[in-house]
Amino acid sequence: IIPLQRYWHRRRVQHVLDLANRADFTLDIGCGGGRIARSIPNLVALDVSRAPLRFLRFNGILVTAGNMLSLPFQSNVFDQVILSQVIEQLPKQAGLLEEVKRVLKPGGTLIVGNPDESSLVWRVLWRIYKLVLPYANGHSRVSCYDRTSLLSLLASSGFELVNEKSIFGADRTYKAILKNKFH
């Protein structure tokens, strides 16, 4: 209903798709409605909610229920993992990306998208959004990340940033390569 919200969501998805290698075997953690999952042919969609998985399965996409803290896959399986608008839904904790690292092949790609909560643009838009549609957002953020804290998380987990995109500096998507598996 809200043109800005629609634009924002489409830009987020496009940023992920721009940074992703569509030929890689990909895991989309927290796939939701599956706009990304429906755009990458060699992908497994994972979500804690079964409703979007039923929709995606009906559309021929490989799906599984689960969460990123205990992934139901063998080690070193995926070339690429996508966490779009997921990481802020989890508490900050040591080892948050350990399971992601475990299922990624050495040198694999991680694409992470999240709002930059320190951005003035984000804070203003979020306040306006909550005033106009106070009950519209069903997900509450558990953790807040800005660019610095997210890059620090990636680096401390063995990832090296190779590219990033943003929407007015308020919503960022990062592409990082796994350098150290620490196994």
Buried (B, 14 or more C-beta within 10 A) or exposed (E): EEEEBEEBBEBBBBBBBEBBBEEBBBBBBBBBEBBBBBBBEBBBBBBBEEEBBEBBBEEEBEBBEBBBEEBEBEEBBBBBBBBBBBBBBBEEEEEBBBBBBBBBBEEBBBBBBBBBBBBEBBBEBBEEBEEEEEEEEEEEBEBEBBBEBBBEBBEEBBBEBEBBBBBEEBBBBBBBBBEEBEE
